[in-house]
């Protein structure tokens, strides 16, 4: 297993997104740990803000009223 530096991890994440491979397949091919790779994927997802246009078509979560009725 090799240990990429932070800049290499960022590059690997970009390559993964274009690869069409599963996370495990990509990590195996790049000879990096799956856990380390998943950490950097997570880190990127947290750093990338979601644009409003990406969420515009999605239904929003909402609370629905619930009526509780005693059993007979």
C-alpha positions as CSV (number, residue, x, y, z in Angstrom):
1,X,0.0,0.0,0.0
2,X,1.2,3.4,-0.8
3,X,0.5,6.6,1.2
4,X,-0.4,9.5,-1.1
5,X,0.1,13.1,0.2
6,X,-3.0,15.3,0.4
7,X,-2.6,16.7,-3.1
8,X,-2.3,13.2,-4.5
9,X,-5.5,12.1,-2.6
10,X,-7.4,15.0,-4.2
11,X,-6.2,14.0,-7.6
12,X,-7.2,10.4,-6.9
13,X,-10.7,11.4,-5.9
14,X,-11.1,13.3,-9.2
15,X,-9.9,10.3,-11.1
16,X,-12.3,8.0,-9.3
17,X,-15.3,10.2,-10.1
18,X,-14.5,9.9,-13.8
19,X,-13.6,6.2,-13.6
20,X,-16.9,4.4,-13.3
21,X,-15.3,1.9,-10.9
22,X,-16.5,1.0,-7.4
23,X,-14.6,2.5,-4.5
24,X,-13.0,-0.9,-3.7
25,X,-11.9,-1.6,-7.3
26,X,-10.4,1.9,-7.6
27,X,-8.5,1.7,-4.3
28,X,-7.2,-1.7,-5.3
29,X,-6.0,-0.5,-8.7
30,X,-4.3,2.5,-7.1
31,X,-2.8,0.5,-4.3
32,X,-4.2,2.7,-1.6
33,X,-6.2,1.7,1.5
34,X,-10.0,1.7,1.0
35,X,-10.5,3.4,4.4
36,X,-8.1,6.2,3.5
37,X,-9.7,6.6,0.1
38,X,-13.2,6.8,1.6
39,X,-12.0,9.4,4.1
40,X,-10.9,11.6,1.3
41,X,-14.1,11.1,-0.6
42,X,-16.0,12.1,2.5
43,X,-13.8,15.1,3.1
44,X,-14.4,16.3,-0.5
45,X,-18.2,15.9,-0.1
46,X,-18.2,18.0,3.0
47,X,-16.0,20.7,1.4
48,X,-18.2,21.0,-1.7
49,X,-21.2,23.1,-1.1
50,X,-24.5,22.0,-2.7
51,X,-25.9,24.5,-5.2
52,X,-29.5,25.4,-5.1
53,X,-30.0,24.3,-8.7
54,X,-29.0,20.7,-7.7
55,X,-31.7,20.5,-5.0
56,X,-34.4,22.4,-6.8
57,X,-36.1,19.3,-8.3
58,X,-35.9,17.2,-5.1
59,X,-38.9,17.1,-2.7
60,X,-38.2,18.6,0.7
61,X,-38.6,16.5,3.8
62,X,-41.6,17.6,5.8
63,X,-43.4,16.6,8.9
64,X,-46.9,15.2,8.5
65,X,-49.6,15.5,11.1
66,X,-50.4,12.3,13.1
67,X,-53.5,11.6,14.9
68,X,-53.3,9.1,17.8
69,X,-56.5,7.2,18.5
70,X,-57.0,5.0,21.6
71,X,-57.5,1.3,20.8
72,X,-61.0,0.0,21.5
